[in-house]
Amino acid sequence: MRKQERKGSQTMRPRFFRKKVCRFCAEKISVIDYKNSDALAKYVTERGKIVPRRISGACAKHQRMLSAAVKRARMIALLPFVAN
């Protein structure tokens, strides 16, 4: 379906989204610490899954560091593997 086609009685308009900026790049954070479980918990869903880049807004470099930090925090029981 094209963007300008009619859907029912309304015309669909193209959506404009604000580009997400990597929070770690904006704050010039070079290392993501696995011991900071409060900060890491923002990037984990309530089911225990790591939030993907397109949702978190992190750049590729920081998303890799973030996932490694979350996995380390899980191994030493700072973060849960799954929800109860």
N, C-alpha and C positions, 0 to 999 in steps of 0.2 A: 504494500500500500504506500502510495506517495505521501509526502508530508502535507501537501495542500489539498488532498482528496477529501471529499466529504465523508464524515462518519456520522450517520444518523442525520440530525439537522444542524450539527455544528461543523465548522471547518477546523481542521487540525492545524495548529501553528507550530513552527519549529521552536524547540525549547532551547533556552540559553542558560547554561550553567556557569557558575563562577569556577575558575580553575583552582583546584585544591593546591595549597602550598605545603611543602614538607615542613612540619613543625621543627624537626631536628635541624634542618638547614637554616631555617629562619632564626633559631636561637643559637646557631653555630655550635651544636653539640656534636662532638667528634666520636665519642664512645657511649654506647648504650649499656648501662650497668644492669646486670641480671639481678642484683640484690635490691634494686628499687622496685619492689613488687607493686606498689601503688601506681606508679607510672605505667608499668607493663600491663596492669589489669585493664587499662583503657583500650588496649589493643587486642583484647581477648573477649570473645562473646560470652554470654551467660552460660552457653553450653560447653565452653572451654576451647573453642576453635580460635585460631589466630585470624584476625581481621585482614582481608586482602588489601593490596595497594590501592585499588580503585575506590575503596571505601575509606581507608585510613588517610589517604592523601600523602603517604610517605613516598620518598623517591626510592629507586631500586636499591641503591647502596644502603640506605637506612632501613629499608624493609628487610634486607638480608640480615643486617645486624640485629634488628628487632626480633626476627623469628629465632635466631640463634640464642638471644638473651631469654626469650620466653621458654625455649626448650631447656636451657640450663636451669632456669628458675623452677620448672616442673620437676626436673630430676632431683633437686634438693628440697622439694616439697614447699616452695614458696608460693607456687601457683598450682591449682588443681589440673589434672589431666582431663577430667570430665566433670560435669555437674552432677549433683546428687539426684 
